[in-house]
Structures are given as structure tokens and as C-alpha cells.
């Protein structure tokens, strides 16, 4: 039985240490992309990880708009600080497209300065869909010397296999409704296709990590629980991990839907100390990981809120702990990614 004090001790950061189906995909890139080659995605041995995966989940199709939705525009406006920071970046970046199950998925790719091959870090967005704050975090990772790929995880979910976070909404009229409606096994399959893309990218060394922000952090943790061996490490930022809560048609509060015993990669957690919903889930997650003998290294940052990687880069944010957590999180992330790829 794992035992630790709760809530976390005070300080700049508080450490709580505890020891896919991939279909054939055709890669295409928009103008200016480095390659137009195609490849066959490797078939993995991953199978359904839970009884809930075997249930029949409805096919999720979003409503597509001919122009950016008001919700997406509002998110962008609230993240103007990130847009300004991206405009000043010296790094090359571009959109890429990936055909998957008749859908056109999209991702934003940032390349480090120089022409050397580099490992790839996939960066997964928040529940709002792909916006500039996530792209800004990806650019900061590219500045560390890695290729950063930021998939739009709902792109291609329009009626004709098109659309993206700018134009798609779910049943409630927002992109977040569509993001949370996609079944977990479908999210993992889409993520697996991007992992395969990352490993075949011409400038890639074949090494891949995943960084997930909020909803994306939960998606990254669940992908690790599929038993994937295609990534080196997973970094979860402020979302609950299995087994505490799932999403979409698998939504449950049970501890049995996401057994963690198949996890083969290290999982590192980054959490805001005042983020009550997430913080209260950590004991169950840490206990499950410890009982299964899996590496899980969660850190809670003092007085930081949920989404401190976004809030901490906003000069207008009133909580200085978020900026401190964002900087400490980046410093730790840089160290852990380097060690991940050195193994």
C-alpha cells in the first residue's frame, strides 16, 4: 500500500515519488512541408485495454462551420499573449495532414533551429481544441532542440472527414463538446497514428515522447495504458490519470476501466496544488501505479492553478504562482525529456 502525506508539503514544488490499432495511413503535407512521401503505419499488437473498450461507442461526427466558430475565436482572443510569442519565434513551423480512416487529420509541426535529426515530442491540446497556447508550449519544447508535433485531435471529424478545431463543434455547440465525446479507444488510435508519423518523419531519430495538457494529459496517460512500446516517456500536465476518471462514452468513476498493469513507459505528472479536482485524484492513481510496479513521478507546484502552462505565460494573470510553476515545469520537462531520450 502506497503511503504519503496529503495534501502535498509546501514549497516551490512538492514531489510525490513512486517507483493500437494503427491503420495504413497516407501522409500528405501542405505547401512547404519537408516531404510528400507515403508510408504504411506499422500494425501494433495493442488490443482493447478494458471491458469498456469492447462496448459499442457511437461514431462521433461534429458539426462543421464554413468559418472559425465564435468559441474558437474567443479562445484565441483570450490567448493573444501566446499568439504574440509565436510570432516572435525564430523556428520554422507548418501544418501537416495525415489521412486516417478516410479522415484528414491535421497537426502543427515546429522544428528546432538547425538541420540535424532530432527526437519528436507530441504535444496534446486542452479540451478547447488546438489553440495558440498549446502551440506556444510546443514552440518552447522545440526551443529545447526537439521536433514538436501538435495534433489537432478533432480534425477530420466533420461529416465528410474534414474540419478542425477552428470550425468543428459537438452536440453542445462548442469544440470541447466534441473533444470529450470521442471514445477513448478512438482517441488512442488517432494518437497512435501520429506516433507512427513522428517515428517516420525524415528528420526524426525515431524517438518519441508525449506531453499532454489538461484533457491532452489524460489522453496521454490512457494511451500509455494501452501498453504501447512506441514512445519513450509520457508527461501528464494537470489531468487525472487512469484509473480515476475516463471520458466520452466510457465516462465512469470506477477503478477498473483503466488497469495500469500494461504500462511500459515512465509517466511523469505536473500538477497545480490548488487544482482540487485533479489533486484529489492523485492518491488513487499513485496507489494503482505503485501496486502495479509502474514508474509514476507526480509533482505538485505550490499555489499553482489548473492550466498553469497557459496561465503562467499570460502577463495579465493575477497569480504569480502560475508563472513560477510554468518556469519550473519547463525546467523539469527539459531535464526529463533529455534523460528519456538518453536511455
Number of C-alpha atoms within 10 A of each C-alpha: 7 12 9 13 8 11 13 17 15 13 11 15 22 17 17 20 15 18 13 22 19 23 18 16 20 19 21 17 17 13 11 11 14 13 14 14 11 14 13 14 21 16 12 14 12 14 14 13 20 15 11 18 18 11 10 9 17 10 11 18 21 29 17 22 14 9 9 14 18 12 18 22 14 10 16 18 13 14 20 14 18 21 17 12 15 20 10 8 14 12 15 13 20 16 17 24 20 23 18 20 15 14 18 23 26 26 23 18 24 27 25 22 15 9 8 11 17 21 21 30 28 27 29 31 27 24 17 20 29 26 20 23 26 22 24 24 25 28 28 20 26 24 18 18 19 26 29 33 30 28 26 20 26 30 26 27 27 22 13 12 18 20 24 26 27 25 23 31 28 21 14 9 14 21 27 22 19 26 27 20 23 24 21 23 25 16 20 22 18 21 22 23 22 25 25 21 23 24 19 17 20 14 17 18 17 19 20 26 23 29 28 25 27 24 23 25 27 26 29 30 28 25 25 25 23 24 20 20 14 18 25 21 24 26 27 27 31 30 30 27 27 28 25 21 20 23 17 18 17 19 15 15 12 12 15 14 20 23 18 26 17 15 22 19 21 17 22 20 26 27 29 27 26 16 19 11 12 19 20 15 17 23 18 17 21 26 17 22 24 19 15 14 14 20 18 23 19 23 22 27 29 21 19 26 21 22 19 29 28 22 23 22 21 18 10 10 14 11 14 14 21 26 21 21 27 23 16 16 21 17 11 14 18 16 12 15 23 15 12 18 16 9 6
